[in-house]
Amino acid sequence: MEFALVAFWLLVYYAFALAGLPAAAALFPRFPDRGAAFALPASLAVVTIVVYWLGQFAFTTATVVAAIAVLASISVLLWRRDIELDLRGYAEAMAVFTAAFCFLIVIRAIDPAIIATGGEKFLDFGLLQSLMRAPALPPEDMWFAGEPVRYYYGGHLVAAILTKLTGTLPRFSYNLALAGFYGMLVSTAYGLASAIADRHGTPRRLAGALAAFFVGFAANVYTPMRLLAGALPRSLVEAIATPLEMNPADVPLTPTEFHYWDASRVMVGTINEFPFFAYLNGDLHAHMMGQPFLLFVAALGYAVYRSDARWRRALVFGALPLVVAFVSTVSSWSFPTALGVVWLSLTFADEHPATLVPGGERIAGGESVVVRELGRTTTAMAITVVVGALSLIWAAPFVANVLLGAAGNRSIAFFPDRSSLVEVLVVHGAFLALFALYLGSHVRWRDREATQVGVLGGLLVVAGWQGGVAAVALVAPLLVAGWALLRLDADLDFETVLLVGGAGLVLLVEFVYLQDNAIAGRFNTVFKVYMQVWVLWAVAGGVALARLLTDAAPDQLSGTLLTPRQWMAIFASFLLLSTSVYGVFALGQHVGSDSAIHRTEDPTLDGMAFIWTVHAGEAGAIEWLGAKEGRPHIVSAPGKPYQWGSPASSLTGLPTVLGWYQERIYRGDAAYEERKRNVELIYSADWETRARLFDRYDVRYIYYGPREREWYGRSTFSNYPGVELAHRSGSVSIYRVNQTAVDRQTDVPG
């Protein structure tokens, strides 16, 4: 186990957080820790945006140092303006970060392998390796030699910056960066929930701890439901099994049958991941890395929500566009959600959004409630559009190189397959029950407005039930109640804004989805959006549960009877415990696994150590190629999805002519099929055709391993001029192509 390396990376994270402390204090002066929980994401966002721009010309260690100098200059300027720092808050935030970081380090040290199956680790590590080899941004695509990456790589750029700065080998930095993102997710959830609870007068550390639990360890109720199914009536088990497309006999689960994967695939035809599953699985993937920064946007939204007009302008038109831009480079799926959080924050803010515009005070009023509310909402939307436009300017290199450069095969589609009642309850039921209790405890039922809201909620339940849209019946009433109670001043705060935002996302994917050629239907939409729902609801749930638990403690008890709020707190606590069942079983399975790639007896953070155990025949060749400087192009057999394929390019970052099938998504069918045919010709056509394709793709090395031998037969490359055996180990031969000699022998134009 690389304890010194872990300690070194922790110190680097501490230093970044300390450097970002003045900026965080300036952004969040009213937070109880003066924004200390957001100092690390603030500093990383600034540094990465600067590197993103400077990297268009050169991406080196000097570029990283220059970006850090920019951050340091900002910090010094703010510090000289007598910005008040909260070092105690910094220590608290770093303690939470350290606990989460070390927790995931232990998990990854047991299973550090960057394997091809069960996720997108080959894509993620390939992007990291490509960035480490790139002389400038965007990096060259390791799976499509000669062309830039067409995938959002902002989170991988953060990992590459830390890798360059620390001088760490990527095989180790992959897992260290993953633990850092997890630590940021947990600590930002803790910090935001703490700030919201503090305004309520609720114990802020309790709310922060609960939010950290929900975002970092909790899971849906699929596992406890199956564990208890054996005690349920047969008819109820069948009612559960049918919408989940399960055999009723398979629903009851014994502890020995538990598998960590199953709870993330509850919804038929899509994926319903939650953070703990994703980090346990170990992908360094965009939909995970974007979430700490989405919470950073939410924190800025909360600062706007509760600040005076003068300071709000700086937040809305200065800080928010930069952070939203950065979020879009990490995960484009989070860009619309980030703007949605901005819009809701402005809509429900203490001050009318029109006050952000000079002279806007004149339009802040209205003759009726409907006119005032409509004006507030539309004004907030207009300002959000401006924030979005400014964000795209900040992210201009990303927009030009990735968004506009990718194949135009995406479109908005409507009315996908709907979620069943069972699916919604299993995936979201714990949060829905908690939020129903929370909102219900804040309704003043004698008020006419509250009664009207209750009637509307009842109609939505009936409409959703009759229309076969379970999410409308279960989620829409919470959205409407939360929206109305916020406007009725029902002692609710930003936790309800986050509740409304998550509910809106759940409802949205029942009717609208993004269609592309990756996979049919709303598969990817639900996959990426539900992760964001979980993160927003984790913070809201932490505050809500803390308030329920606190308010449920009466000054005195009457006999042995419990008050209604105490019953609600007991029920909410039961839900809290039920969401931890998955984590307990998953950790037990993880530690006790006898898989060949698990290292319980010999933990390490070396993500490539497994190849000597599982793929020993190719390990030596991959290591040999990985030691090459620069970006010499290779050719290898295209990789099949989620199998051991294209290992040389994925694990070294050396560009191959064609790698995994994802390139079909990024480049389009025609470009993908052309390269696929050309790779086959390189391995099997006549010499003149091979030589021409060597020149076209600037091939320097030919990888000939088990897959190439299976697909293309015996190698004949050593018989040709300009091609020589450069390395042989295990089951792999690597041939070096001397392009000058090939051109001279075949008269191929250079």
VOTI-892897 format. One record per residue: residue in three letters; z, y negated, x negated of N, C-alpha, C in turn. Coordinates in steps of 0.2 Angstrom, whole numbers, plus 5000, padded with zeros to 4 digits. Each point is the difference from the previous one (the first is absolute). Layout:
<rs>
ALAZYXZYXZYX...
</rs>
This chain:
<rs>
MET500050064996500049945004500049944996GLU499649955001499949944996500549945002PHE500650014999500549965002499949934997ALA499849994993499949944997499549965004LEU499450045001499549965004500249985007VAL500450045003500249975007500449944999ALA500550004995500449944999499649944998PHE499550014996499649954998499649975006TRP499750045004499749975006500449975005LEU500650025000500549975004500249934998LEU500049994993500149944997499449955001VAL499450035000499449965001500049975008TYR500250045004500149985007500549955001TYR500650014997500549955000499849934997ALA499650004995499749944997499549975005PHE499650035003499549975005500449975005ALA500550045003500449975006500449944998LEU500250004994500449944997499549944999ALA499450014998499549954999499849975007GLY500050055005499849975007500649975004LEU500650004997500549985004500049935002PRO499849954996499949935002499549995005ALA499450045000499549995005500350035007ALA500450065000500350035006500549955003ALA500449974995500549955003499749945003ALA499449984997499749945003499750025007LEU499750065001499750035006500550015005PHE500650034998500550025005500749974999PRO500049945001500649964998500650025005ARG499850025006500550015006500250085000PHE499750044996500250075000500650014996PRO500450055003500750004996500050024993ASP499550034998499950014992499549964997ARG499849945004499549954998499450044997GLY499850055004499350034999500050054994ALA500650024997500050044994499750075001ALA500050035006499750065002499250004999PHE499849935000499250005000499849974994ALA500449994995499849974993499650054997LEU500050065000499650054997499350005003PRO499950015006499349995003499749944999ALA500449945000499849944999499749994993SER500350024995499850004993499450044999LEU500050065003499450054999499449975004ALA500149975006499449975003499749944996VAL500449964997499749944997499750034993VAL500350044997499750034994499350045001THR500050045005499450045002499449955002ILE500249955004499549965003499649964994VAL500549984995499749964994499650054996VAL500250064999499650054996499450025004TYR500050005006499450025004499549944999TRP500249944999499549954999499850004992LEU500450004996499950004993499650064998GLY500250065003499750064999499350015001GLN499749955004499350005001499649994993PHE500449974996499749984993500250054995ALA500650025000500350054995500750025003PHE500050075000500750035002500350044994THR500449964996500350034994500849995001THR500350024995500849985000500149934999ALA499549964997500149934999499949975007THR499650035004499949975007500750015004VAL500350054999500650025004500549954997VAL500149994993500449954997499949935003ALA499449985001499849935002500349995008ALA499950065004500249995007500850005000ILE500350034995500750005000500349934998ALA499649974996500149934998500049955005VAL499550025005499949955006500650015004LEU500250065001500750025004500649964997ALA500050014993500649974997500049925001SER499449974999499949935001500249985007ILE499850045005500249985007500850005001SER500350064997500750015000500449944997VAL499749984994500449954996499949935004LEU499449995003500049935004500450005006LEU500150065003500450005006500850004998TRP500150034994500750004998500249934998ARG499649964997500149934998500149965006ARG499850025006500149965006500650025004ASP500550034996500650015002500050055006ILE499650055000500050055005500650054999GLU500350015005500750034999499850085001LEU500250034994499950085000500750035002ASP499950065003500550045002500050074995LEU500449994995500050064995500450065003ARG500549995004500350055004499550045005GLY499649965003499550035004499550034997TYR499849984994499550034995500350074998ALA500750004998500350074998500050045006GLU500149985006500050045006499350035002ALA499549964999499350025001499850054995MET500249994994499850054995500450065000ALA500650005003500450065001499650055005VAL499849965005499650045006499450034997PHE499649964996499450024997500150064995THR500549994996500250054995500150075003ALA500450005006500250065003499450035003ALA499549965003499450035003499650034994PHE499949964995499650014994500250074997CYS500650014999500350064997499950065004PHE500149995007499950055005499350034999LEU499549965000499450025000499850034993ILE500349974995499950034993500250075000VAL500550025003500350075000499550045004ILE499749985006499650035004499350024996ARG499849944996499350014997500150044993ALA500650004997500150044994500050075002ILE500250025006499950075002499350025001ASP499649965003499350015002499649944998PRO499949994993499649944998499250015000ALA499850065002499350024999499549955004ILE499549984996499449965003499550055002ILE500150045006499650055002499549985005ALA499450045001499549985004500150025007THR500450055002500150025006500649965004GLY500050005006500649975004500049924999GLY499549974999500049935000499549974996GLU500149944998499549964996500249984993LYS500350044997500349994993499449994995PHE499550045001499449994995499749945001LEU499949975006499749935001500549954997ASP500650015001500549954998500150004992PHE500050054997500150014993499349984997GLY499550025003499349984997500049925000LEU500249975005500049935001500449964994LEU500650034999500449984995499750004993GLN499850064999499650024993499449954999SER499649995006499549964999500249934998LEU500549975004500249944998500349994993MET500350054997500250004993499450004995ARG499550025003499450004995499549945001ALA500149965006499649955002500149944995PRO499449974997500049944996500149945005ALA499850015006500049945005500150035007LEU500149965005500050025007499449995004PRO499850035005500350075002499950054995PRO500450065000499950054995499350045002GLU499850044995499450045002500350065004ASP499650035005500250055004500050074996MET500550034999500150074997499650055003TRP499849995006499650055004499349985002PHE499849944997499349985001499849954994ALA499950044995499949964993499449955001GLY500249944997499649944999500149955006GLU500450025005500149965005500849985001PRO500149945002500749985001500450045006VAL500650004999500450035006499949965006ARG499950045006500049975006500650015005TYR500550004997500750025003500549954999TYR500449995004500649954999500450034995TYR500149964995500450034994500549954998GLY500249955004500649964998500650034998GLY500250055003500650044999500050034993HIS499450034999499950044994499949954994LEU499849945001500049944995500749994998VAL500549995005500749994999500250064995ALA499950065001500250054996499750004993ALA499349985000499749994993500349944996ILE500249955004500349944996500750034997LEU500450035004500650034997499950054994THR499550045001499850054995499849964993LYS499649955001499849964994500649974997LEU500449975004500549964998500550044996THR500150065002500550044997499850054995GLY499350005000499750054995500150075002THR500150025006500150075002499450035002LEU500050074998499450045002499950005007PRO499450005003499950005007500350075003ARG500050054997500350065002500750005002PHE500449954997500749995002500049945004SER499649954999500149945004499850015008TYR499650055001499850015007500750015004ASN500450054998500650015003500549945000LEU500149974994500449945000499849955004ALA499449985001499749955004500250025008LEU499950075001500150025007500749995002ALA500550014995500749995002500149935000GLY499749964997500149925001499849985006PHE499450025003499849985007500550035005TYR500250064999500550025005500749964999GLY500249984994500649965000499949935003MET499449974999499849945003500050005008LEU499850065003500050015007500750005003VAL500450044997500750015002500449934999SER499949974995500449944998499749945005THR499449995001499749955004500250015007ALA500050065003500350025006500749985001TYR500450024995500749985000500149925000GLY499649974996500149925000499849975006LEU499450025003499849975006500550015006ALA500250065001500550025005500749974999SER500249994994500649974998499949925002ALA499549974999499949935001500049995008ILE499750045004499950005007500750015003ALA500450054998500750015002500449954999ASP500049974994500449944998500049955005ARG499449985002499949955005500450015007HIS500050075001500350025006500850005000GLY500250004993500750014999500250075000THR499550045000500150084999500150014993PRO500450054998500150024993499350024997ARG499949954995499350014997499850064996ARG500650024996499950064996499950065004LEU500350005006499950065005499350005002ALA499849955002499349995003499550024994GLY500149974994499650024995500050074998ALA500550035000500150074998499650055005LEU500149985007499750045005499249994999ALA499849944999499249994999499850044994ALA500450004995499850034994499950085001PHE500550025004500050075002499450025005PHE499849965005499550015004499350004996VAL499949954995499450004997499950044994GLY500650034997500050044994500150075001PHE500350025005500250075001499950035007ALA500049965005500050025007499350035001ALA500050045006499350045002500050005007ASN499550025003499950015007500450065002VAL500050015007500550065002499650065001TYR499450014997499750075000500450054998THR500350004994500450054997500650025004PRO500549955002500550025005499850035006MET499549975003499750035006499850075000ARG499750024994499850074999500650054999LEU500549974996500650044999500450015006LEU500049965005500350015006499650035006ALA499450014998499550035006500250075002GLY500450034995500250075002500550005006ALA500349955001500550005005499749965007LEU499449985000499749975005499750055005PRO499949995006499750045005499250014998ARG499850065002499350024998499549955002SER500149975006499549965004500049934996LEU500649984997500049944997499750004993VAL500150064997499650014993499350005001GLU499750035005499350005002499849935001ALA500449965003499849935002499949964993ILE500450024995500049974994499450024996ALA499950075000499550034996499349985002THR499949995006499349995002499749944998PRO500349945000499749944997499950004993LEU500550044997500050004992499550054998GLU499650045004499650054999500350064996MET500650025002500450054996500150065005ASN500150054997500250065004500750005001PRO500250005007500750005001500550044996ALA499750064998500450044996500249974993ASP499549954998500149974993500449945000VAL500249985006500449935001500750014997PRO500450055002500750014997499950014993LEU500449974996500050004993500750024997THR499950054995500650024996500049964993PRO500649994997500049964994499650034995THR499950064999499650034995499249995001GLU499849985006499349995002499849924999PHE500549964998499949935000499549994994HIS499549955002499549984995500049925001TYR500149974994500049925000499449975003TRP499450035000499449985002499949995007ASP500350045004499950015007500149935004ALA500649974999500249945003499549945000SER499650004995499549954999499350015004ARG500050065003499450025004500150025007VAL500549965003500250025007499449985005MET499749944999499549985005499350034998VAL499750035005499450045000499549954998GLY499650024995499449974998500149934995THR500750004998500149944996500650014995ILE500349954997500550014996500649955002ASN500650025000500649965002500550004994GLU499849974994500450004994500649955001PHE500550014997500649955000500250004992PRO500349954998500149984993500350064996PHE500550035002500350054996499650064999PHE499650025005499550054999499549984994ALA499749945001499549984995500350004993TYR500649974999500250004993500250074998LEU500350045004500150074998499450044998ASN499549985004499350034998499749984993GLY500249934999499949984993499349974999ASP499649985005499449964998500249934999LEU499649974995500149934998499449965004HIS500150005007499449985004500149945003ALA499549975002500049935003500449995006HIS500050045004500449995007500750004998MET500250034995500750004998500249944996MET499649984995500249954996499949935003GLY499750005006499949935003500649985004GLN500550055002500549995005500649954997PRO500250014994500549954997499749935001PHE499449994999499749935000499949985007LEU499950055005499949985007500749975002LEU500650034998500649985001500149934997PHE499749994994500149934997499649955005VAL499550025003499749955004500449995006ALA500350065003500549995005500649964999ALA500250004994500649964997499849925000LEU499449994998499749935000499949985007GLY499850055005499949985007500749985003TYR500550044998500749985002500249944998ALA499949984993500149934998499749955004VAL499450015002499649955004500350005007TYR500250065002500350005007500749965001ARG500349994994500749975000500049934996SER499549984997500049944996499849945004ASP500249944996499749935003499349994999ALA499749965003499249995000499849984993ARG500349964996499849984994499950064995TRP500550045000500050064995499550055003ARG500050015007499550055003499349994997ARG499849935000499349994998499950034993ALA500550004995499950024993499950085001LEU500450035004500050075001499450035003VAL499849965005499450035004499349994997PHE500049944997499349984996500050014993GLY500650024997500050014993500250074998ALA500650025002500250074998499750065004LEU500049995006499750055004499350024999PRO499549964999499350024998500050044994LEU500449984995499950034993500350085001VAL500650005004500350075001499550045004VAL499849975006499550045004499450024996ALA499749964996499550024996500150064995PHE500650004997500250054996500150075004VAL500349995006500050065004499450035002SER499549965001499350025001499750044994THR500149984994499850044994500350064999VAL500650015003500450064999499850055005SER500049985006499750045006499749965005SER499450005001499649965005500350015007TRP500250065001500350025007500649965002SER500349974995500649965001499849935001PHE499449984999499849935000500149975008PRO499750045005500149975006500750005003THR500450054998500750015001500449944998ALA499849984993500449954997499849935004LEU499449995002499849945004500450015007GLY500050065003500450005006500749985000VAL500350024994500749984999500149934999VAL499549974997500049924999499949975007TRP499650035004499949975007500650015004LEU500350055000500650015004500649964998SER500049994993500649964998499949935002LEU499449975000499849935002500150005008THR499850055003500150005008500749995002PHE500550044997500750005002500449964996ALA499749964995500449964996500549955003ASP500549984997500549955003499649945002GLU499649984995499649945001499350015003HIS499749965004499350015003499550004994PRO499650055000499550004994499549945000ALA500049965005499649945000500349954995THR500750014999500349954995499850014993LEU499650054998499750014994499449964999VAL499749975005499449964999500249935001PRO499849954996500249935001499849985007GLY500549975003499949975007500150065005GLY500150064998500050055005500650005005GLU500549964998500549995005499849985007ARG499449965000499849985007499850065004ILE499750054997499850065004500550055001ALA500649994997500550065000500350015007GLY499949955005500350015006499550025005GLY500250005007499650025005500349995007GLU499650005005500349995007500350065003SER499850064998500350065003500150054994VAL500450055002500250064995499350034998VAL499650025004499450034998499649964995VAL499949935002499649964995500350004994ARG500749994999500349994994500050074996GLU500150065003499950064997499350014997LEU499549995004499350014998499949954995GLY500249945000499949954994500350034994ARG500650025000500350034994499750054997THR499850055005499650064997499349984997THR499649965003499449994998500049954993THR500549965000500149964994500250044994ALA500450055001500250054995499450044998MET499650025005499450044998499549964996ALA499949935001499649964996500249994993ILE500749994999500349994994499950074996THR500150055003499950074997499350014997VAL499549985004499350004998499949964993VAL500449945000499949964994500450044994VAL500550035001500450044995499550064998GLY499750035005499550054998499449984995ALA499849945002499449974996500249994993LEU500649975000500349984993500150064996SER500250055003500250074997499350034997LEU499549995004499450034997499749964994ILE500249945000499849964994500450024994TRP500750015001500450034995499750074997ALA499850045005499750064998499350014999ALA499749944998499250005000499750054996PRO500350014993499750064996500050075004PHE500650015003500050065004499550015006VAL500049945003499550005006499350014998ALA499849974994499350004998499950074997ASN500450034996499950064996500150065004VAL500550005005500250065003499850005008LEU500249955003499950005008499349995001LEU499749954997499249995001499650054996GLY500350034995499550044996500050075003ALA500550025004500050075003499550015005ALA499850065001499550025005500249985007GLY499649965003500149985007500050055005ASN500550045000500050065005500650005005ARG500349945000500650005004499949965006SER500350015006499949965006500650015004ILE500149965004500650005005499750045006ALA500450055002499950055006500649995005PHE499850035006500549995005500150075004PHE500650005003500250055004500050074997PRO500450014994500050074997500450055004ASP500150064998500550045003500749975000ARG500350015005500749975001500550054998SER500649974998500650044998500350025007SER500350064999500350035006500749985000LEU500450015006500749985001500450044994VAL499950064999500450044995499949974993GLU499349984998499949984994500349934999VAL500049965005500349934999500850014999LEU500350045004500750015000500250034993VAL499650054998500250034994500049964994VAL499449964999499949954995500449945000HIS500149975006500349945001500650005004GLY500250065002500650005005500649974998ALA500250014993500749984998500049925000PHE499449974998500049935000500049975007LEU499650035004499949985007500750005004ALA500450064999500650005003500549954998LEU500049994993500449954997499949935003PHE499349985000499849945002500149995008ALA499950055004500249995007500749995001LEU500550034996500749995001500149924997TYR499749984995500149944997499849945005LEU499450015003499749945004500450015007GLY500250065002500450005006500649975000SER500350004994500749974999500049935000HIS499449974999499949925000499749975006VAL499950055005499749975007500649985004ARG499949945003500549975005499650015006TRP500250065003499750025006500049965006ARG500549955001500049965005499549945000ASP499749994994499549954999499450025004ARG499749955003499450015004499450024995GLU500049974994499550024995500050074998ALA500750024998500150074998499850055005THR500149985006499850055006499250005000GLN499749954999499350005000499750044994VAL500349994995499850044994500150085001GLY500650015003500150075002499550035005VAL499849965005499550025004499350024997LEU499849954995499450014996500050064996GLY500650014997500150064996499950065004GLY500350005006499950065004499350015002LEU499649955002499350015001499650024994LEU500249984994499750034994500150075000VAL500650025001500250084999499650045005VAL499949975007499650035005499350014998ALA499749944998499349994998499950054994GLY500450004995499950044994500050085002TRP500550015004500050075003499450035004GLN499849955005499550025004499350004996GLY500049954995499350004996500050054995GLY500550044999500050054994500049974993VAL500349945000500149964993500850004999ALA500250054997500850014999500249944996ALA499749974995500249954996500149945005VAL499649995005500149945004500750015004ALA500150065002500650015004500650004996LEU500050024994500650004996500149944995VAL499549974998500049944995499949935003ALA499550005004499849935003500749975004PRO500450045003500649965003500449974995LEU500150034994500449974994499749944998LEU499350004999499649944998500149945004VAL499950025007500149945005500749985000ALA500550045000500749995000500249964994GLY499850024994500249964994499749935000TRP499350005002499749935000500449965005ALA500150025006500349965005500749984998LEU500450054997500749984998500049954994LEU499650014996499949954995499949935002ARG499649995005499949935003500549985005LEU500450055002500649985005500649994996ASP500050004993500649984996500650055002ALA499850074999500550055002500450024994ASP500249964995500350024994499750054996LEU499349995000499650054996499749954994ASP499850044995499749964994499450044998PHE499949994993499450034997499950075001GLU500550045000500050075001499650025006THR500049965005499650015006499349984999VAL499949954996499349984998499750064997LEU500350044995499750054997500050065005LEU500450015005500050055005499349995004VAL499949945002499449985004499450014995GLY500049994994499450014996499850074999GLY500550044999499950074999499850035007ALA500349985006499750035006499349985001GLY499849944998499349985001499650044996LEU500250024994499550044996500050075003VAL500550035003500050075003499549995006LEU500149955004499550005006499349984998LEU499949974995499349984997499650064999VAL500350054996499650064998499950045006GLU500349995005499850045006499449985003PHE499749944998499449985004499549974995VAL500249994994499549974995500150044993TYR499550024996500050034994499449984996LEU500150014993499549984995499650074999GLN499450005001499650065000499649994993ASP500050054996499650014994499850074999ASN499750014994499750074999500550044996ALA500649985000500550044996500250065004ILE500149995007500250055004500049985007ALA499850045005499949975007500649985003GLY499949955005500549985005500549954996ARG500650005003500549954997500550034995PHE499850064997500450034995500349954995ASN499549974996500349954995500449945003THR499849985006500349945003500750015001VAL500150065004500750025001500450014994PHE499750034995500350024994500349944996LYS499649954999500149944997500549955004VAL499950005006500349955004500750025002TYR500150075001500750025002500550004994MET499750004994500549984994500349935000GLN499549965002500349935001500449995006VAL499950035005500550005006500750034998TRP500050054996500650034998500449954996VAL499749964995500349964996500349945004LEU499649975004500249945004500650035005TRP499950055003500650035004500650024997ALA499950024993500650024996500549944999VAL499749944999500449944999500349985007ALA499650005005500249985007500650055002GLY499950064999500450055002500750004996GLY500049984993500649994997500449945003VAL499749955001500449945003500250025007ALA499650035004500250025007500650055000LEU500050054996500550055000500649974997ALA500049964995500649964998500349965005ARG499649975004500349955005500350055006LEU499750055001500350055006500650034997LEU500050024994500750034998500549954999THR499849934998500549954999500349985007ASP499549995005500249975006500450055005ALA499950074998500350055003500850014999ALA500249964995500750014999500449955004PRO500450015005500349965004500749984997ASP500349945002500649984998500650055002GLN499950035005500550055002499750055005LEU500250065000499850055004500450015006SER499750025006500350015006500150075001GLY500650034998500150075001499650044995THR499650055002499650044995499249995002LEU499949965005499349995002499649954995LEU499450024999499649964995499649955004THR499949944997499549955004499350024999PRO499649975005499350024999499749994994ARG500249944996499749994994500250054995GLN500650035000500250054996499650075001TRP499950015006499550065002499349994997MET499849945000499349984997500150014992ALA500549984997500150004993500050084998ILE500450045004500050074998499350035001PHE499749985005499350035001499549984994ALA500149944998499649974995500250034993SER500650024999500250034994499750075000PHE500050045006499750065000499350004998LEU499649955003499349994998500049994992LEU500449964997500049994993500150074996LEU500550045003500150064996499450055001SER499750005006499450045001499449984996THR499949944998499549984996500150024992SER500650024999500150024993499950084999VAL499950045005499950074999499450024996TYR499549965001499450024996500149994993GLY500349944998500249994993500450054996VAL500550025004500550054997499650074999PHE499650025005499650064999499549994994ALA499649945000499549994995500350004993LEU500549974999500350004994500250074997GLY500350035005500250074998499450044998GLN499550005004499450044998499749974994HIS500049944999499749974994500450024993VAL500650005001500450024994500050084999GLY500050045005500050075000499350034999SER499549965000499350035000499950044993ASP499650065001499950044994499249994998SER499749955003499349984998499950004992ALA499450014998499950004993500049934997ILE499949955005500049934997500649975001HIS500550035003500749975001500450014993ARG500449954998500450014994500749985001THR500350045004500749995001500450024994GLU499850044996500450024994499849964994ASP499449975000499849954995499749945002PRO500349965003499749945004499749954995THR499549975002499649954996499649965004LEU499849944998499649955003499250014998ASP499950054996499350004998499650035005GLY499549965003499650025006499550054998MET499850014994499550044997500250074997ALA500750015000500350064997499750065003PHE499949995007499950065004499350044998ILE499649964997499350034999500050054995TRP500550004995500150054995500350075003THR500349995006500350065004499550035005VAL499749955004499650025005499250014999HIS499849954995499350004998499950004993ALA500450054997500050004992499350014997GLY499550035004499450004997499649944999GLU500249955004499749934999500449954997ALA500650014999500549954998499849974993GLY499850054995499849974994499449955000ALA499550025004499449965000500249935004ILE500450005005500249945003500449964995GLU500450034996500449964995499549974995TRP499550044998499649974995499649945003LEU499750015006499749945003500449945001GLY500650015002500549955001500149964994ALA500050034994500149964994499449964998LYS499450005003499549964998500149935002GLU499849954996500049935001499549985005GLY500149945003499549975004499850045006ARG499450005003499850035006499350044999PRO500050044996499450044999499950045006HIS499450005003499850045006500050074999ILE500250045005500050075000499650025006VAL499850075000499750035006500450065001SER500250015007500350075001499950015008ALA500150065002499950025007500449955005PRO499749985005500349965005500650045003GLY500649965001500650035003500050015007LYS500250065002500150015007500649965003PRO500149985006500649975002500650044999TYR500549974997500750025000500050074997GLN499650014995500050064996500049984993TRP500150054995499949994993499349994998GLY499849935000499349994999500049934996SER499549994996499949944996500649984996PRO500450054997500649994997499949964994ALA499550004996499949974994500049925002SER499649985005500049935001500649975004SER500350045004500649985004500650004996LEU500150044995500650004995499949964994THR499449984998499949964994499749935002GLY499749995006499749935001499349994997LEU499850054997499350004997499550005006PRO499549965001499650005006499550064999THR500050045006499550055001499449985004VAL499550035000499449985004500250015007LEU500350055002500350005007500650055001GLY500549975003500650035001500250035007TRP500549985003500250025006499649975006TYR500150035006499649995005500149935003GLN500649974998500249935003499449954998GLU499650014995499549964998499549995006ARG499950055004499650005006500249945004ILE500750005001500249945004499949944997TYR500149994993500049934997499249984999ARG499650054999499349984998499550025006GLY500250045004499550025006499750074998ASP499750035005499750074999499450004995ALA499649955001499450004996500150004992ALA500549964998500149994993500450064998TYR500550035004500350064998499650064999GLU499550015005499650065000499549994994GLU499849944998499550004994500450024994ARG500649974999500450024994500150085000LYS500250025006500150075000499450054998ARG499449985002499450034998499949994993ASN500149944997499949994993500550044995VAL500650015002500550044997499750074999GLU499850035006499750065000499450014995LEU499649955000499450004996500250004992ILE500649964999500250004993500250064997TYR500350045005500250074998499550065000SER499549985004499550065001499349985000ALA499849944999499249985000499750014993ASP499449994999499750004994500249954995TRP499950004994500349964995499849935001GLU499449985001499749935001500449975006THR500250045005500349975006500849984998ARG500250054996500749994998500149944995ALA499550004996500049944995500049935004ARG499550005004499949945004500749985004LEU500350055003500749995003500549984995PHE500050034994500549984995500049934999ASP499449974999499849934999500249965006ARG499850025006500249965006500749995001TYR500450054999500749995001500449994993ASP499750004995500349984993500550064999VAL499850065001500550064999500150014992ARG500750004999500150014993500350074999TYR500350035005500450074999499850045007ILE499950064999499850055005500650055001TYR500450005005500550045001499850075003TYR500150054997499850075003500650045000GLY500350005006500650045001499950065006PRO500550025003500050065005499549985006ARG500149945002499749985006499249994999GLU499949974994499349994998499650074999ARG500450044997499750074999499950045006GLU500549995005499950035007499449975003TRP499949935000499549975004499350014997TYR500049994993499349994997499850054995GLY500550054999499850064996500149984992ARG499750044996500250004993499749944997SER500449974995499849944997499450014995THR499549954999499550014995499949934996PHE500549965001500049934997499950014992SER500350054997500050004993499350014997ASN499550025004499450014998499549945000TYR500349945002499649945000500149954995PRO499549974998500149954994500549945003GLY500449984995500449945002500750025004VAL500050065001500650035004500450054995GLU500649994999500450054996500750015003LEU500250064998500750025003500549964996ALA500449965004500549954997500750035000HIS500250045005500650035001500050065004ARG500450054998500050065004500850035000SER500250015006500750025001500150045006GLY500450055001500150035006499350025003SER499949985006499450025004499549945001VAL500149954995499649945000499649994994SER499449985000499649974995499849935001ILE500049964996499849935000499549994995TYR499449975003499449984996500049934999ARG499849984994499949934998499349985001VAL499849955003499349985001499949944995ASN499550014995499849954996499449965003GLN500149955004499549975004499449984996THR500149984994499549974995499550064998ALA500350064999499650064998499750035006VAL500350005006499650025006499449965001ASP500149935000499449965001499550014995ARG500150014994499550014994499650065002GLN500450055002499750075001499550005006THR500249965005499750015007499649945002ASP500049954996499749935001500249985007VAL500750005001500349975006500149934999PRO499849955004500149934999500749994999GLY500349964996500749984999500249945004
</rs>
